[in-house]
Structures are given as C-alpha cells and as structure tokens.
Amino acid sequence: MPITPQPQWPRLASSTKLQRDQLHVWAVPISGPLLETDQQILSADEQTRAARFRLDRVRQHFITARANLRLILSTYLDIDPAAIRFVYDELGKPALDSSICSDGLFFNLAHSGELALVAVTYDCEVGIDVEHLRPVRHAEGITRRFFHPDEAADVLACQGKERVEAFFRCWTRKEAVVKAIGKGLQFPLSQFRVPVKSDTPEWLSLPQHALQDASPSTTQMWLQTFVPCDHYVGAVATRGVKRAAVFRSLEV
Ligand SMILES: CC(C)(COP(=O)(O)OP(=O)(O)OC[C@H]1O[C@@H](n2cnc3c(N)ncnc32)[C@H](O)[C@@H]1OP(=O)(O)O)[C@@H](O)C(=O)NCCC(=O)NCCS
C-alpha cells in the first residue's frame, strides 16, 4: 500500500509563499510508478548517476526524489524545473547555482524507504533527514560507537520496538545536523549530543574544533523533529538561526 504523508500537511496546490523566517518541509512519496516526465526533467549528470544504480527500485527512488526536488524548487524560483542547475561542494552537498538563484534560497533533500523529504529556507544552511523505522543489524554496536555516551544510554535503556524508534530518532537528528553543515558522516558524531526522548525544538552546540571553518556564533544549530508519516521519523536543522517549520506534501 502506498504511504501517505500526514493528512494535515497541505498539498502542493496550496501557496508556496515562504516567509524569510520560515522553513518549509515537504514530504514526497517516491515509490509510485516511474514517470517519463520525471526522467526528462533531470540534467544529463543526474541521468548518468541514475543509470549507475543497479537496483531498479533504488534508481526509481533517486529519479523520483530528484524530479520532485526540482518541481518543489521551481515553485519558489518561478522557473521551469528542468532549467534548475545544481552545484556541489567537495563533500557532495547540492546547492542552487548562483545563475539560477541569487536571493539566498537554501535546500536539502533526504530519502529513506518510500519517502523523500525536502527542506527549503532562506539565508541559512539547512540539513534534513528521514528514516524508515526498521530493525537494524548491529544497532547496539553502532549506538556505542557513533552516538554520544548520553544518547547511547538513552537508546540502550529501551527494548524491542522502542529501541528501534529511539535509535532512529537519535540517528535522524544527528544526521540532519551534520547535513546542515555539509560534512555528513565525516563529522565526529559522538562529539555532540541531540535529544533522544524529547521532541521539543532546541538549540544544540557543536564542538568548535570539529567544525574547523566556523566562527563561534555558527556552532549553534536549531533542531526540530517530526513524524512525516506512520513508521517514519524526521528531523531538520538550521545553522545559527531559528526557523519555524511549516509542513507540506506532494502527491506523486
Ligand atoms: C550526506 C550523507 C550523510 C547522506 O547520507 P544518506 O543517509 O545516504 O542519504 P540521505 O537520504 O540522508 O541524503 C541524501 C541526499 O543528501 C544530499 N547530500 C549529499 N551530500 C551531502 C552533504 N555532504 N551534506 C548534506 N547533504 C548532502 C543529496 O541531495 C542526497 O540526495 P541525492 O544525491 O539522492 O540527491 C552521506 O552521503 C555523507 O556523509 N556524505 C559526506 C561525504 C562522504 O562521506 N561521502 C562518502 C559517503 S560513503
């Protein structure tokens, strides 16, 4: 059965007006049939990347997520989705080419299982993550090795399904933070702490020495968590500024 984002998240038809102090979080189901129109709006390098995926399902998820990322961004930029050009930093984080957008629109994308999430905001780095709740092999070892000791204690205090949920709540929160700064899993994950039990948005502090390039004011991350649909958890982080998340969804 296809997954359904939270019914209270308005569909694309609603206005996509984004206030400069807001953050839009879009949920996009990506397991529907592969549309030719989706493939056509990808750039040549995206099509080359898609062709390298051996598994049909993985290729289809990549194409659908990228095509819908373009569709979503086109509603803010007021241009054809196929005309959007991305640039990539040295660790692969995509951003809008300055020839397409010069007014500080930032975005990030994540996908897991049958769902993609897209975060869009102005004037600050943003990172998003989503995970499908599922059993994980070696979860205890990963928890002990990669999580902060306080996080690990919270996760390992849970059992069964609750532990799976605690593990992924912690993982998505950490990954949203390290995606916002663009370092991904190269950042030392055990050197900062996210809340595992609480869902209240909060400020986190990253270790200055691990950021290397940051000034003291930008070690602060604003973290928000949410449930995009049943059996999934999501988190979004903005660097240095508080942004009120407004949720939306896209039917595909
Ligand atoms: C960023 C990273 C954490 C993504 O992990 P993931 O769980 O596989 O994927 P997610 O679904 O959360 O996010 C993937 C999306 O994040 C974006 N992304 C890629 N690199 C990124 C980075 N360094 N920072 C933020 N976002 C990034 C892309 O849009 C990507 O989707 P797409 O390429 O399909 O369009 C991981 O690739 C990483 O750590 N990269 C850093 C560089 C690195 O270590 N590369 C070797 C990876 S083995």
The ligand as an SDF file (V2000), in Angstrom:
LIG
                    3D

 48 50  0  0  0  0  0  0  0  0999 V2000
   25.2820   13.2950    3.3520 C   0  0  0  0  0  0  0  0  0  0  0  0
   25.1420   11.8630    3.8170 C   0  0  0  0  0  0  0  0  0  0  0  0
   25.0690   11.8350    5.3400 C   0  0  0  0  0  0  0  0  0  0  0  0
   23.8380   11.3090    3.1930 C   0  0  0  0  0  0  0  0  0  0  0  0
   23.5240   10.0930    3.7290 O   0  0  0  0  0  0  0  0  0  0  0  0
   22.3160    9.1200    3.3030 P   0  0  0  0  0  0  0  0  0  0  0  0
   21.6740    8.6560    4.5630 O   0  0  0  0  0  0  0  0  0  0  0  0
   22.8300    8.1170    2.3840 O   0  0  0  0  0  0  0  0  0  0  0  0
   21.3010    9.9270    2.4580 O   0  0  0  0  0  0  0  0  0  0  0  0
   20.0990   10.9530    2.7690 P   0  0  0  0  0  0  0  0  0  0  0  0
   18.8910   10.3760    2.1810 O   0  0  0  0  0  0  0  0  0  0  0  0
   20.0540   11.4060    4.1830 O   0  0  0  0  0  0  0  0  0  0  0  0
   20.5590   12.2300    1.9190 O   0  0  0  0  0  0  0  0  0  0  0  0
   20.9510   12.1130    0.5990 C   0  0  0  0  0  0  0  0  0  0  0  0
   20.8740   13.4890   -0.0200 C   0  0  0  0  0  0  0  0  0  0  0  0
   21.6140   14.4340    0.7400 O   0  0  0  0  0  0  0  0  0  0  0  0
   22.2050   15.3860   -0.1460 C   0  0  0  0  0  0  0  0  0  0  0  0
   23.6420   15.3980    0.1710 N   0  0  0  0  0  0  0  0  0  0  0  0
   24.6630   14.7440   -0.4270 C   0  0  0  0  0  0  0  0  0  0  0  0
   25.8410   15.0310    0.1940 N   0  0  0  0  0  0  0  0  0  0  0  0
   25.5430   15.8680    1.1930 C   0  0  0  0  0  0  0  0  0  0  0  0
   26.3210   16.5080    2.1980 C   0  0  0  0  0  0  0  0  0  0  0  0
   27.6680   16.3700    2.2830 N   0  0  0  0  0  0  0  0  0  0  0  0
   25.6900   17.3080    3.1020 N   0  0  0  0  0  0  0  0  0  0  0  0
   24.3550   17.4760    3.0360 C   0  0  0  0  0  0  0  0  0  0  0  0
   23.5490   16.9000    2.1040 N   0  0  0  0  0  0  0  0  0  0  0  0
   24.1400   16.1060    1.1980 C   0  0  0  0  0  0  0  0  0  0  0  0
   21.9050   14.9260   -1.5710 C   0  0  0  0  0  0  0  0  0  0  0  0
   20.8190   15.6810   -2.0580 O   0  0  0  0  0  0  0  0  0  0  0  0
   21.4980   13.4800   -1.3900 C   0  0  0  0  0  0  0  0  0  0  0  0
   20.4820   13.0370   -2.2390 O   0  0  0  0  0  0  0  0  0  0  0  0
   20.6690   12.6860   -3.7950 P   0  0  0  0  0  0  0  0  0  0  0  0
   22.1010   12.6500   -4.0660 O   0  0  0  0  0  0  0  0  0  0  0  0
   19.9360   11.4270   -3.9730 O   0  0  0  0  0  0  0  0  0  0  0  0
   20.0090   13.8180   -4.4580 O   0  0  0  0  0  0  0  0  0  0  0  0
   26.3690   10.9670    3.3800 C   0  0  0  0  0  0  0  0  0  0  0  0
   26.3370   10.8020    1.9950 O   0  0  0  0  0  0  0  0  0  0  0  0
   27.7000   11.6150    3.7650 C   0  0  0  0  0  0  0  0  0  0  0  0
   28.1290   11.5000    4.8860 O   0  0  0  0  0  0  0  0  0  0  0  0
   28.3400   12.3490    2.8610 N   0  0  0  0  0  0  0  0  0  0  0  0
   29.5760   13.1060    3.1560 C   0  0  0  0  0  0  0  0  0  0  0  0
   30.6790   12.7610    2.2290 C   0  0  0  0  0  0  0  0  0  0  0  0
   31.0720   11.3580    2.3900 C   0  0  0  0  0  0  0  0  0  0  0  0
   31.4800   10.9190    3.4270 O   0  0  0  0  0  0  0  0  0  0  0  0
   30.9210   10.6230    1.2960 N   0  0  0  0  0  0  0  0  0  0  0  0
   31.1340    9.2230    1.2830 C   0  0  0  0  0  0  0  0  0  0  0  0
   29.8560    8.5150    1.6260 C   0  0  0  0  0  0  0  0  0  0  0  0
   30.1110    6.8210    1.9110 S   0  0  0  0  0  0  0  0  0  0  0  0
  1  2  1  0
  2  3  1  0
  2  4  1  0
  2 36  1  0
  4  5  1  0
  5  6  1  0
  6  7  2  0
  6  8  1  0
  6  9  1  0
  9 10  1  0
 10 11  2  0
 10 12  1  0
 10 13  1  0
 13 14  1  0
 14 15  1  0
 15 16  1  0
 15 30  1  0
 16 17  1  0
 17 18  1  0
 17 28  1  0
 18 19  1  0
 18 27  1  0
 19 20  2  0
 20 21  1  0
 21 22  1  0
 21 27  2  0
 22 23  1  0
 22 24  2  0
 24 25  1  0
 25 26  2  0
 26 27  1  0
 28 29  1  0
 28 30  1  0
 30 31  1  0
 31 32  1  0
 32 33  2  0
 32 34  1  0
 32 35  1  0
 36 37  1  0
 36 38  1  0
 38 39  2  0
 38 40  1  0
 40 41  1  0
 41 42  1  0
 42 43  1  0
 43 44  2  0
 43 45  1  0
 45 46  1  0
 46 47  1  0
 47 48  1  0
M  END
$$$$
